[in-house]
Amino acid sequence: MSIKVVKFGGSSLADADRFRRVAEIIKADPERRYAVPSAPGKRFSDDIKITDMLYQCYNLAKDPSTKEEFETCYNSICARFLGIIADLGLDFDISGELSYIKNAILGRAGRDFAASRGEYLSGLILAKFIGYDFIDAENVILFKENGTFDAEKTHEILSAELARHENAIIPGFYGLMPNGTVKTFSRGGSDITGSIVARAAGADLYENWTDVSGFMMADPRIIKNPRAIETVTYRELRELSYMGATVLHEDAIFPVRIAGIPINIRNTMRPGDDGTMIVASAPDYDTKHIITGVAGRRGFSVVTVEDDLMNSQIGYGRRMLEVFEENGIAFEHMPTGIDTMSVIVATADIEPIKDKIISSLNRTLKPDSVTVDDGLALVAVVGRGMVKAKGTAARVFSAVSNAGVNIRMIDQGSSELNIILGVEERDFEDTLKAIYSEFVND
């Protein structure tokens, strides 16, 4: 029998009714043998996610003068979980767990420990409700001493543990450090846990259940009712995720990519929708829709160095990038000309040390000039079909030009998987709309 690993986001487990819906989805397919839950999310727009409440409790616990606020906050967390249990009609006493967690937070157990307890309790309740075994993630998801994820040791231990369970719940988001303390992934890390479990289980499919029916070709906050993406490759997803598409944590791709396991993004509230399939490769494409998606981000700056005959100076680019490296700044892109070299960086990173960077570049390179321009947005047009379609770049540039937008930077990778444009932040949304309209005719 095939094996499916299913992960459910916080919106899918916000209250008892959604726990029931999740249980129905799991039980509807016997191949869904292992499930990874997140902490309960928002029940309504002004609600607070459990993880955010736990972070708040941790911060309040550090200051004795906020003891009453801590009690109020923690009692609200307890009420959420106890309410879910009561509404589900479970005979399940977690009062001991709640007391232990409270005392541990007050005893400075650590910020990651506090944050992880939402997934832990959610997993306990879901396991009890559907009759699956519970595997604590801290026993099978391991980190190295430097805080990075220990992929191979985790794979060995988790694979052996899953083999002992026909069905199991493994809470997402956290694992264990070598010193015995709890360590979390970055926010949204339950996606990563699900991917890790899928690889260890030798799954045929990793289903990631959330509150949307897959990936959209563009941000629905900017493009009205964008078309859904039926199939996207790992590489395309990485490009889109990096540029702002946030349905799936971008680091969740790697464990399943190693094993060649496809990911299916599904909607918990609309389980009949096919969602988006994320696959290793997809040689065929819809010639009517050459691009897979368009996405972008604001908040970049361009550092430009002008220097006559810089191309004849060996090591010029290396020395320029060393200035950024020494100041702990990563660069996004590096467009160049004969006598100019630009480095695009996040404005938030360079703003506090802009003068220092300019001085270092002048001292190291002795160029004709150094300038820093803020207010840049990057827009990526992504699609595996672009390499086979003639005139794609021309269509992109023409659409943007017809929208009255000036392009400040162009970068196309050698794989021809994407074209990245730099435009003024004020033109960001117009650029997205123009490109989407050019390639999608609904």
N, C-alpha and C positions, 0 to 999 in steps of 0.2 A: 504494500500500500504506500502511496505517496505521502510525504510529510509536508505540512504547511506550518510555518511559524507566523503567528499573528501578533501585531502590536497595536495597542489602542491608546490614542492620545488623551490628554486631560479633558478635552471637550466631550469625548466619548464616555467618560466616567464621572461626569460632574454631579450626578445624583442617582438615586435608586432606580428610577425609570431607565436611565441610560445604562446602568449595570445590567438591567434585565435585557435590554436590547443587545448588549455585548454578549451576554450569555446565550441568547438565541442565535447570534451569528456564529459563535464558536461551536455550539451544539449542532448547527445545521449541516456541518461538514465534518465527518469523523477524521478527515485528514488534518484538521486543525488541532494538532496535538499539543503544541506549546504556545503559550500566550504571554506577552510582555505588557503589563499595564503601566500607565503613567499615574501621577497623583491627580485627584479630582481637580478639574479646571473650573472655569466660570459657569455658573448656572444661568446668569443673565448678564447684560452688558456692564452693569456697575458692580458686579460681584468681584470677589478677590480669589485668585487661585490659591490652593492649599500651599503650594511651594512658596509663594510670596508671603503667606502668613507665617510659615515656618522661619523664613529668613527674618521676618519682623520680630518673631519671638526670640530668635538668637541674639539680635541686636539689643532688644530690651533686657535680656538676661545679663548682659555685661554691666549694666548700671543698676546698683541697688535702689536708686531713687525711683526707678520705673517698675518696681515690683508689681504694683496694682495693674499697670498697663500690660505687663507680661501675663498676669493671671487672666485678664480679660481676653487677650489674644489667644492664649493657649486653650482656654475654655471654649472659644469659638471653633477652634480646630476640632476639639473633642466632640462638640455638638454636631459638626458636619459628619464625622465618621459614625458616631452613634446613631444619628438620624438615618443614615443610609442603611445601617444594619437593621434598625427597627422597621424601616419601610420595606425591606426585603423579607421581613419575617424570619430572620435568622436567630437561632439560639446560639449566640456567639459572644462570649465575654472577652473584650479586649481591654478591660480596665487596667489589668496588670501591665500591658504593653504601654498604655497611655501614661501611667504613672512612671514607668521606667524611662520613657522618652523625656518626660518633663524634667525628671531629676537629672538626667544626663545633660540636657541643654543647660540647666542651671549650674551643673557641675563643669561647664565649659568642655563638653565632649567634642566640640568643633562645629564650624559652620557647615561643612559638607555633611556631617552626621545629621544635623538638624534638617537640612534641606532634603535629605534622602528619605526621611521617614514618611513622607506622603506616598511615595511609590511603595514602600514597605507595607504600610497599612492597607493601601489599596489592593496590593497583591494578596495579602492575607484574607481580605474579605471576598475577593473574586474567587480565590481557590476554594474557600468554604462554600460559597454560593453554588458553584458548578461541580463541586466534588473532585477537583483536580489536586494533585500533590503540590506542595509549596516548596520551592527551592530558593533560599535566601541568596540574593545576588552576591553578597559579600563572601560567600563560600566558593564562588565559581568565576567571578569577574575580578581579575587581578591587575594591579598596577605595579610599576617598577618604583624603585626608591626615588627616582627623579620626578615621579608623578606622571609619567607617560604610561599609556595602556600597554600591558604585557600581552600581546596578541597570541603568541605561540603557547605560553604557559596556560593562559586562559583556555585556549582551544583544546589542549590536552585534558585539563581537569573537567571542563564543562562537557566535553564529548562523553567522557566516562560517566559523568553524573546523569546526563540525559538518557543514556542507555539503560539506566536503572529505573526509569519512569516512563510509563506508557503515555501519560498526560501530565503536564505540569505548568504551573504559573511561576515565572521568574520576573520579579519587579525590575523595572528599568532604571536608568540614570546613574546607578552607583555600583561601586565595587570596594575592594579592600587594598590598602597599602601594605607593604611588607612589615611595617611596625604595628599592624593590627588596627589602624584607624580607617574610618570610612572615607572614601574619595569619590567625588562625583565627576561625571563628564560635564561639559558646558551645557547651558540651558538647551532643552530639546534633546538631551542625551539619551532618552529612552529609545529614540530611533536607532541610535548606535547599538544599544543593548539588543534590540530586536535583530539587527543585522548579525551581531556576534552569535546569538543563539541559533539563527538560521544556518550559519556556517557550521557550527558545532553539531547541529542535529542532522547535517547532510540534507537539508530541506530541498524540496523541489521548487518551492515558491515561498517568498516572504511577503505577506500581506500587511501593509501599513495602513491601518484604519484611522481616519481623521474626520474633519468636518467639511471637507470639500470632495468633489468627485474627480480627484486627480489633479494634474497640473493644467493650468491654463496657458495659452500661448502668450498672454500678456497680463499685466497687473490689473485685476478687475476694478481696482480703485481709480484707475486711469482710463482703461478701455472698457466700455460698456459691454457686458456679456461676451467676453472673449471666448474663442473656440477652445474646446478641450483638446489636449494632446493625447492621442490614442497610444502611441509608442514613442519612447525616447531612449536613446542609448546612455550608458553610464557617462560617457565623455560629454555628451550634450547636456546632461543633467548637471555635471560639475560646472560647466560654463554658466548655465542659467542660475544655479544656486549661488555661485560666487557673485553674480551680478544682481542678486536681490530676490530671486524666486525662493520662497522659504517654506514650501510645503513639507520638505524633508530635510533633516539635518545633513549638511553636505558630507560630513565624515562618516555617515551611515552607509555610504556607497562601498567603501573599501573592503570590509569583510566579505560581503556577498560577491563583489567583483572578483575576488581571489578565487572563489568557488564556482563562479559562473551561475549564480542563483538569481533569477529575475525577481524584481520587486513589483508588486501591484499596489498602487495607491488607491484606496477605496474610501467611500463615504459611509460612516456608521449610520447616519440618518437616512441614507438612500442605498441600502445594500444591494439593490437590483442593478445599480449602475456599474458598468464595466470598469470605470476608472482608467488610470494610466498605467501601462506596462513599461517598466524600466528594464532594459535588456543589454546584454554585452554588445551585440551588434544587430543591425537591422539594414541589410543591403538594399531593400526596396524602399521607395518613398513615393509619396503622392505628388505627381508632377504639377498638380494644381496648387499645391501648397509647399513650395520649395523650402521655406524656413520652418524650423520646429518651434521657435519662439523668439521673443524679443524682450529684453529686460535691461535694467540699468540702475545706477546708484548716483546720488549726488555727493557733494562734499569732498572734492579733490582740488589739489593745487598743482600748478606746473612750474617747475624750477628749470629755467632755461639758461644755458651757458653759451655765449657766443665767443668764438676765438678763431681768427684767421689761421688756416692751415692746421687745424686741430687733427685732421685725418692723417697727417704725416707724423704726428707725435705718438710713438709707441706707448701703450699703456694709459692713454688719456682717459678712456672710458672706465677702466679699472680704478684709477685714482679718484675719479669723480664719484663712483659708487661707494668707494671706501669711506668717503665723508659721511654718507648716509648710514652706512653700516656702523661706523664708530659712534654715531648718535642714536643708534637703536631704531632706525626708521627703515621700514620695508618699502620697496617701490612697486608700483603697479604696472607701469609701462615705460618704455624708453624710446620714443621716436627721435630720429636723428636726421641731420642734413650734412652737407659738406663741411660747413663751418659752425654748425649749431648742434647742440645735444640737449634734449629735454628729459627730465625725470618727473613722472607723475606720481604723487604721493597723497595720502589722506591728509586733508587740511587739519584735522584734529591732532594729527601726529606732529606736524611741522610748526603749527602756529606758536606753541610756547617757546620754540628755539629757532625761529626763522632767522633772526639776526645772526645767531651763532653759525647756522648753516651757510649763510651768505659769506660771512667772514672766513669760514674754513675753506669754502670753494675758492675764494679769491686768493687765499694764502697758498693753497695746494696747487691750483692750476694756473694762477696769474692770467686769467682770461681777459678778453676785451670788455665783457660785461656779464653780470649775473642778475637775472630778474626772477621774481616770484609772482605769479598771477593766480588768484583764488577764484572760486566760483565756477569750477568745472564739473560737469556731469559726464559720466561714461555710459554709453548705450551699446549693448552687445546684440547683434543679430546672429542667431545660432541655428544651424541646420546641416545635417549630414548630406542633404540633397544639394547644397550650394555648390559643391565641387563638380557636380555633373551638369549644372544648369548654367548656360552661357548668359552673361549679362546681369548676373545677380547684383554685383557691386554697383553697376551703373544704375540699376533700378533703385537701390538703396539711396545713393547719392542724389538721384533725380527727385525722389520722393521728399527727401529732407530739404532740398533746395526749393522745391515748389511750395513747401510750407513756410518759406521765408527764414529758414534757419541757416546760420553760418557754421560750417564744420571747422573746428579748431584742430582736430587731430584725427588721423585715420591709422588703424593698425589691423592688419589681417595676418593671422597665423599661417604658417607654411602648410598646415593640414587643410586649410581652407574650410575649417569647421565653423569659423566665426569671423565676423567683421566688427571691430570696436570703433565707435565714433566718440570723439570728445566734443561736447557742445556747451554753451553757456547754461548755467543752471536754470535760468529763466526760460530756456527753450526746451527743457528736459521732456515735459509732457507732450509738447507739440511734436517732438522728434519721435517719441514712441507711437503716437497716434498716426503720424504720417507713414511710418514703416509698416505698421500693422495693416493699415488700410491698403497699402500698395500690394501686399502679398496675400491678404485674406479678403475675399469678396463673398460675404454671406448673402 
